[in-house]
Amino acid sequence: MQVKHLRQALLALAVVFVCIHFSARAQVSDQSRAWADTLSYPVWEIHDQFTFITQYHPAFHAAYSGKNSLSAAADQASSLTATLFIGRRLWRNAMVYCSPEISGGKGFDDVHGIAGFPNGDIYRVNDPSPKGYIARLYVKQYFVLGSSQKKAGKDVLQPETYAPDPAQPASARQIEAIVGKLSMTDLFDDNPASHDPRTQFLNWSMMDDGAWDFPADTRGYDAILSLAYLAPRFTFRIAEALEPTQANGRKLNWHLHRSHAETIEIIYAGKCFQHHVFAGMHIYHNFTPAPIYATVINEKLTGVDTALDVIDPAATSHAKYGAGISLSEEINNRTQIFLRAGWNDGHTATWAFTEIDRSLSAGGVYQIPFARKQQMMQLGYALAVNGLSAPHRHFLEISGYGFVIGDGHLHYNTEDIAELYLLFPIHRFIAITGDIQAISHPAYNRDRGPVAVGSLRMHVSF
């Protein structure tokens, strides 16, 4: 990172610590100021986070390279994000949330060359200078069913899927409505063992279902309408979202007749043989102007169109559908394991997330106690296997390019990834993580790699 970018990163960190100071003062400390009914939230809530990640990979073997290849020479890249989470009580069981965010830095080769990219906190943006924007701005409303006086839902300012409390009575049921700007990953596939790249696994194929081409702009956010039925052990959620106007685009397409996305998920979160269990399944349907691989290949072979770039929208829109499952279980109070599997039909070009059509990942997290009271080191290890559909594979074999991968040729094999990390909390608010990833066949190409990626992450949160 250049000196001016480092200065901007330090400025962003200073802003976060100032926010910590004022957010601590903003917390509602006097319980008499709480709203009269037991179903309310504090009037104001403020949290913040800062994450800095630096990564390095040594030189590796590459028989050839294309415009979307990971550089075979040794390389280093750094990224940062600073986010302020602000919540304000509107009325009974309703909150409005706003998250101003600063992000900067860049991934290896402008986030190209690996489908399961090794930094989950980086965006697909080429400009490394820190930029400020509103990441989230949305309203959440609960409608309580039955006579339960339990507080509605699990509501924290860094959005996450509602995790029902098995101790709540059966009448603690709610309808949840959310509308506004946020990320689909705030609402879906919230596996407790592997979902947050700021504190858990870094790789894209570990933090979410890699084969889920979830709708989002280039920074990962979207305009979303979500409805959910929340019960003590089950959650059923459906969401409607927009798609970008072009692959990995910054602008969202508000013409719903041409572009839209629907996602449905059911979650069980409870206990099995006295162990906490999470089990979720989601299905989705995306309707976008993404071209069909077979059509692009045919036009190339017949000489109608020699371009093999799927970023620009096609004349007509096409459907893409898929499904995924997500499981985790606490083996004991220190050990948690997880499993994810994802699949999409693979006939239509990837439009918003990454070029994975089949994905399987599994791993575990172990908490290690040490001298500091009530603090735990965290050791995580996981494996992921990513694959492509036959049309997607053929497209890359004849020198096609998506917006993430494309070596100019392809000698296909699955992209296999192993990740190991150790998180060390040096303070109640600060954690340092060392992470190493081994990637075989980056971008599914057995003529390139393997490549090792070492990472150092600092995370500050309040």
Buried (B, 14 or more C-beta within 10 A) or exposed (E): BEEEBEEBBEEBBEBBEEBBEEBEEBEBEEEEEBEEEEBBBBBEBBBBBBBBBBBBBEEBEBEEBBEBBBBBEEBEBBBBBBBBBBBBBBEBBBBBBBBBBBBBBBBBBBBBBBBBBBBBBBBBBEEBEBBEEEBBBBEBBBEBBEEBEBBBBEBEBBBBBBBBBEEBEEBBBBBBBBBBBBBBBBBBBBBBBBBBBBBBBBBBBBBBBBBBBBBBBBBBBBBBBBBBBBBBBBBEBBBBBBBBBBBBBEEBBEEEEBBBBBBBBBBBBBEEEEEBBBBBBBBBEBBBBBBBBBBBBEBBEEEEEEEBBBBEBBEEBBEBBBBBBBBBBBEEEBBBBBBBBBBBEBBBBBBBBBBBBBBBBBBBBBBEEEEEEEBBBBBBBBBBBBBBBEBBBBBBEBBBBBBBBBBBBBBBBBBBBBBBBBBBBEEEBBBBBEBBBBBBBBBBBBBBBBBBBBBBBBBBBB
